Amino acid sequence: MTDSLATWLYAVMAVPEDSTPPPGLTGVADEPVRLVEQAGLAAVVGSVPLEEFDEDALRGHLEDLEWLERTARAHHRVINGAARQGQVIPLRFATLYHDDDRVRAMLQERREDFTATLRRVADRTEWGVKAYVDPRSFLPDPDEPAGGEDSPGTAYLLRRRAQRQDQETAHLRATERAEEIHASLAALAVATAAHPPQDTALAAYEGWMVLNNSYLVPDGLTEEFTALVTTLGERYPAVTLEVSGPWPPYSFTAPPKREAQEGQEGQAGEAGEARPEEAPS
């Protein structure tokens, strides 16, 4: 490395048999991706120019949605490409180190954490399942019209109260249905992770998103899991189910407690991590 470059980390994996990254894979700065090896582990990295990726530049870039979308997708593209060679631990977007030597030191220091995580997710894959509902499908049956003796003001307040109660009832019913679906899917997974509903403006859906979960599924149960999603969608026609995957285990490989502590290592970590489908768009 030189003073004009930094090392961008994408993922950590066991050293592949041929010790080479996927051919032709390029990263967030269109840089060739390479492996940095230490302690039986390989970090998937690329060299990026500091003038575009130092702390000040990143702070500005993170407010540019077009740049953020493009760069986040490139980050995930590398992770997915590396995953074709073996199980990976995806690292947080914009994890930077000064040079390869510090990456090697991090791999050595966190060897036990990384090794245990790779062992935990071996032969398992992340699948995402979302559930959407039209609130009107879960509204209670309308009551008989009330008597006409109330004043207009009182009648209005009663209608508003009834509407609020109906919405609460609909949300409770939809949530209960989502919990039933989740319980069925979780029975085939070794771990689950719940995510907050996506913003309707970003995800472009109508109604309520009542489920946005990830499931870590043994590879031997993949067909059974995806078939179950289809079955549940047929069983509950008022719920629209959407399955995505397979993904590297983004939701089940939390980064080590301390990825870095000096210089610009670990800067911009607040950008967070998400599956490609949840990258800014």
DAMO-V114340 format. One record per helix or strand. SS is the DSSP state (H for helix, E for strand). FROM is the first residue (numbers start at 1). LEN is the number of residues. Records with the same first field share a line. If there is no record, write none. Layout:
BEGIN
SS = FROM-LEN, FROM-LEN
END
This chain:
BEGIN
E = 5-10, 26-1, 32-1, 34-5, 41-9, 88-10, 124-10, 189-6, 208-11, 239-9
H = 50-4, 55-7, 65-19, 100-10, 111-11, 135-4, 152-35, 200-4, 219-17, 250-3, 269-3, 276-3
END
